[in-house]
Amino acid sequence: MWDYTDKVKDYFFNPKNAGVLAEANAVGEVGAISCGDALKLMLKVEPATEVIEDARFQTFGCGSAIASSSALTELIIGKTLTQAISITNQDIADFLGGLPPEKMHCSVMGYEALQSAIANFRGEVWSDDHEEGALLCKCFGVDEPMVERAVRMNKLTTIEAVTAYTKAGGGCLTCFDKLEEVLARVNGELVDEGILAAHEAYAIGTADVKVVKQKVKESRGFVEEKKADTSPLAPVSPVQPATMTNLQKIKVITEAIEELRPFLIKDGGDCELIDIDGANVMVSLKGACVGCQMSSVTVSGIQERLMAKLGTPIRVIPVKTAAH
């Protein structure tokens, strides 16, 4: 289990500035629900002074994503755009008293949403090239510029660190060679600029893809179980997708949701499987799970559980039924 600070927990369970900002005149959107994390940042900026008078957010993701988004709004309200644009993902993490290495990508998402919103206000084009052909990591929709920015801004020197900050390489790792290439190139540039010592820079061939893959799996909690654990966060053993028929896939998804339902019901909520369409899994949230800020965490938790079970990316989509 990751070690979260009290402030992360507070901003997760009691998020500040969550919701829609009707008066927004600057909007930034990053991520993709299909990849597990998405953030929409809305700002109300006074045109004459460029002071951020208000900020709201809508986040689809884990608790750290919600906490990071909430912290970002607290950091920028009252600042000018010039002051706000200098805020980094590390500033967001520091404001929260730190984030687990595996969750630093949440603060990076906040940083990029802010850059996007400011560019939107100024009528500029913010480059976030997530076209299919430009993706470096297709499992999590991460492009090369995002990896470059994360490495440069945070002085990253290992593949594991790149995965923690961007999620790139957190899936099938077919992007390993490209990750190595980008990491080594940017590290070389940092050495030339005197920002990084030569002995700290990553060199291609330093890491073993099998070792990296195992470390990434362990950091995400996907380890072999030695004894039964019935908690909703318990590690799970994925089924090999290549050997799974459609009927088997439906059975795995149904069983996984049924395993989670008792924990949701205990908290006054529930989740019902509605339909499965390829990689899309439609569910209906009920009771306390409906309409609250925490519903995105519930959906994200279900999605992560199913991805772990299936061993392949899927998208969980909450839908309304006739009874809702």
N, C-alpha and C positions, 0 to 999 in steps of 0.2 A: 504494500500500500504506500502511495506517495505521501510525503510529509509536507502538509500545507501549513502555512502560517495562519495565525488567528485572523489576520486582516484578509487573507484570501478567502477564508471560510465566511467571514462577515459579508464581504462583497459578493460572495456566491449566494448565500442564503438570504441576504438583504440587499439586493442590487440597487444602486443609486442611478437615477436618470434612465431607467428602462422604459421603453415604449416609443410611441410615434410622436414626432415633433411637427405639428401642423404648420408652424410658422417657419420651418426650415428653408433657408435659401442657399444651403450648401449640403450636398449629400455625397457620401462615399460608400461604395459597396465593394467588398472583396470576398474571396472564397467562393465555394460552391457547395450547396447542400449535398450534392451527390458525392462529394469528397469528405463529408463529415463536419465541416466547419464553414460558417458563413457569417459575415458581419455587415450590417447597414448602420452607418454613422450619420446622424442628422445634426446640423449646426444652424443656429440663428446668429448671423453675423451682422453687426451694425455697419452699413456700407461706408459711412464717412470715416469712422475710426478703425474699422476692421477688427473690432473687439468681439470676441465670441460671447454673446450674452446668454446663450443656453445651448445645451447639447443633450441629445437622446440617442439611444442605441437599441437595435434589435439583433440578437445573436442566436444563431443555431450552433450549438456546440456543447462542450463539456463545461464543468464548473469553473475551470481555469479560464476558459474563453469568456464566460459571463463576467467573472471577477476582473479580468484584464480590460474588457470593454467598459465596465463601470468605472474602473480606476482611471481610464483614459478621459472619460467625460469630466471627472473631478479635477483632473490635471489641467484641462484646457479652458474650462469656463472662467471667464474674466481675463483671459490672455488675448493678445492681438494675434492675428494669423502669423505674423513674423516670429513671435515668441513661440507659438504652438508648433510651428513647422520644425523647430529644432528639437522637439521632444523625440526621444528614441525608444525603441522597444525595451531597452535596459532601464530607462527611466520609469516605464510602466511597471516592470518587474520589481524595481527598487521601492516604488511607492507601496507595493503590496507586501514588502518585507521579503521579497524573493519568491521565485517559482521553481518547482522541481525541474531539472534539466529537460525531462521528457515533455514538459508543458511550455517551454519557452516559445514554441511556435504560436501560442495564443497571444503573446505580447507582440510578436512580429505582425500578426494579422491586424492588431489595433493600430500599429504604426502605419501600415499600408493604407488602412481605411482613412486615417487622418490625412495622409498625403493626397489621397483621392478626393476627399471632401474639399480640401483647400484648392486643389486644381479645378474642381467643379465650380467653386465660387468665382474664381478668377477667369473662368472661361477657357482654361487651358486643357490640353489633353494629357491625362495621366496614363503613362504606359504600364499596362499590366497584361502583357501578351499571353493569354491563356487559350489561344487557338490550339486545336488538337495537334497540329503538326509541330507546334513550337514547344510542346510540353516536354520537360525533362523527365519528370516522374508522372506517369499517367495514372497510377493508383490514387494519388492525392492531388492531381491537377496542379503541380508545381512547375513553373517555368524556370529557365536558366537565369534570367535577371533577378528573380527573387532569391535564388541560391547565392548569386554573386553579392547582392546587397547584404544578406544575412552574414556571409563569411567576412565581408569587409567591415561591416559595422560592429560586429561582435568578436572579430579576430579569431574566428573558428579555425581549428587546425586538425580536426579528426572527422571522419565520415559520420561517426555516432553523434557528434555535436551538430553537424549539418542536419541530420535527421531530427534531432531534438528541436531545433529552431525552425525548421521548415516542413517537417514530416516527409520530405523527399527521401526515398529509400526505406520507408517504413512498411512497404508492402512486399512485392515480389522481388525487388532489388535487381530487376533487369537494367535499371538505370545506373548501376554501380560504376561502370567504366566512365560514364559521363560525369558522375558526381566526383570521381577521382580527378578527372581532367579539369573541371571547374575549380575544385578546391586547390589543386596544385598551382594552377595558373594565378588565381587571385592571391594565394599565399606568396607566390613569387613576386607579384606586384607590391605587396605589403613590405616584403623584404627590401626591394629596390627603393621604396619610399622611406625606409628607416623606421617603419611602424612595428615590424615583426623581426625578431632575431632569426638568422639563417637556420640555426639548429632547431627552431620551433616549427618551421614551415613543413607542410605535408609534402611528401614525395610519392609519386605514383608507384604503386607496388608495395607500399608500406603496410597496408591493411589486407587481411585475408577476407574475401567476400563471405566465406562460410562462418567465420568468427563474428564478423559484423552482423550478419543476419541473425545469429543466435543471440547476440547481445541486444539487438533491437527487439526481438521477440520477448526476451526476458524483461526488458524495461517496460514493455506494454502488458506484462502479466501473463503472457501466453507460455506458461511453463508446464511441464508434466506434473500432474497431481500425485502426491504420495498417499493422500487420504481424501475421503469424500469431503467436499465443502459445498454447502447448500446456499451460501450467500449469493446475492445477485452479482457481486463483483468477483466471484470465484473464477480461476483460470479454466479455460475450456479446451478440449482437444478438437482441432479442426478436422473435418472430413475432406479427403482429397477430391477437389472439384472434378478432376478428370474422370473419376470413377463413379460419379454421382448422376443418377438419372433424374428426370424432372420430378417423378414421384418421390424419390428419396430427398430431393431438395425441399419439396413442400413439407415432407414429414419432419425434416430437421428444423425448418423455420417454425412450424407449428409447435413442436416440442419445446423449442427455445423460448417462445413467447409464453407458453404455459408454465415454464419454470419461473419466469419473472412475475407472472400475474399475482401470486400470493403476496409478494413484497409490495406491489402497488396497491392491492386491496387493503393490506394492513395500514397503509397511509391514507386510505379513503379514496383511492383511485382505481383504475382498471385499464386494460388494453385488450382490444379484440382484433384478431386478424380478419381483414376484409377481403383482400385479393392479392395475388402475386402475378406480376407481369414482367417476365424476364428478370432483370436485376432490381426492379422496383417492388417493394413490399408495402402495401397499403394497410394501415391500421387505424382503428378508431379509439381515441382516448376518451375515458369516461370519468365521472366523479371529480375528485380533486385534481386530476391530471388535466382537466380541460381549462383552457383560457388563462393559465397562470404563467409567470415568467419561467417557472421550473419545468414547464412542459417540454421545452427544447432540450433540457437535460435528460428527461425521460426518453425522448425520441432518440437522442444521441446514444444513450446507454443501450437501448434496444438494438440500434444499428451496430454498435461496436460488438455486442454479444453475438449477433447474427453473423457478422463478418468473421469473427473468431471461430464460430462453429463451422461456417461454410468454407473458410479459407479463401474467399474471393470477395471483392468489393460489391456491396449492395447499397441500395438507397431506401430508407424507411420514410414513408410519406404519410403524415397524419391526414385523414379525410373525415368529413362529416357524413354521418349516416342519416337516414330519414328521421330517426328518433332524436337527432341533435340539430 
